[in-house]
Amino acid sequence: MFKKCTVKNSEGEKIFQLEIADTFLKRFLGLMGRKKIPVAQGLLILPCNSIHMMFMRFSIDAVYIDENFVVKKIVRNLMPWLGMSICAGAHAVIELAAGEADRLNFQIGSKIIF
């Protein structure tokens, strides 16, 4: 079972919920085998500075963050089976359904509030 946390905006309003993958097995499995990830939910993988899309069934957005929870890189619409991504210096990555990074208005330099 995954631990969970809530991400809030600067006004303190909940904007989405994350499952936390912080063990080797949870990081290894990630979102593999799932049919989809619901809107307003995601997976926080830490530590992590790269991901692959092998055995995935759907596209995702990947939001890389540093140790201070500041967005370093956003990769949109990573395709299942074909995609892979890396971000030097990232501490963690948030995996979201494709299109969520834009819907949530993530920008490079934005701070994520847990």
Residue pairs with C-beta under 8 A, 6 or more apart in sequence:
2 19
2 20
2 21
2 26
2 43
3 19
3 20
3 22
4 17
4 18
4 19
4 20
5 17
5 18
5 20
5 44
5 114
6 14
6 16
6 17
6 18
6 114
7 14
7 15
7 16
7 17
7 18
7 112
7 113
7 114
8 14
8 15
8 113
8 114
9 15
9 113
10 113
15 40
15 104
16 40
16 41
16 42
16 96
16 100
16 104
17 40
17 41
17 42
18 41
18 42
18 43
18 44
18 94
19 41
19 42
19 43
19 44
20 26
20 43
20 44
20 46
21 27
21 29
21 30
21 43
21 44
21 45
21 46
22 46
26 45
27 45
27 46
27 48
30 43
30 45
30 51
30 95
31 37
31 43
31 56
31 60
31 95
32 54
32 55
32 56
33 55
33 57
34 57
34 58
35 57
35 58
36 57
36 58
36 97
37 43
37 58
37 60
37 95
37 96
37 97
38 97
39 97
39 100
39 103
40 100
41 96
41 97
42 94
42 95
42 96
42 97
42 100
43 94
43 95
44 92
44 93
44 94
45 51
45 92
45 93
45 94
45 95
46 91
46 92
46 93
47 91
47 92
48 90
48 91
48 92
48 93
49 64
49 86
49 87
49 88
49 89
49 90
49 91
49 93
50 84
50 85
50 86
50 87
51 62
51 78
51 84
51 85
51 93
51 95
52 83
52 84
53 60
53 78
53 79
53 80
53 81
53 82
53 83
53 84
54 81
55 81
56 80
56 81
56 83
57 80
58 80
58 97
58 98
59 77
59 78
59 79
59 80
59 83
59 98
60 77
60 78
60 95
60 96
60 97
60 98
61 74
61 75
61 76
61 77
61 78
61 95
61 96
61 97
61 98
61 99
61 100
61 101
61 102
62 73
62 74
62 75
62 78
62 85
62 93
62 94
62 95
62 96
63 71
63 73
63 74
63 93
63 94
63 96
63 101
63 106
63 112
64 71
64 72
64 73
64 74
64 75
64 87
64 90
64 92
64 93
65 71
65 72
65 90
65 91
65 92
65 93
65 94
65 112
66 72
66 89
66 90
66 91
67 91
68 111
69 111
69 112
69 113
69 114
70 109
70 110
70 111
70 112
71 106
71 107
71 108
71 109
71 110
71 111
71 112
72 87
72 89
72 90
72 108
73 87
73 90
73 108
74 101
74 106
74 107
74 108
75 83
75 85
76 98
76 99
76 101
76 102
77 98
77 99
78 84
78 85
78 98
87 93
94 112
96 104
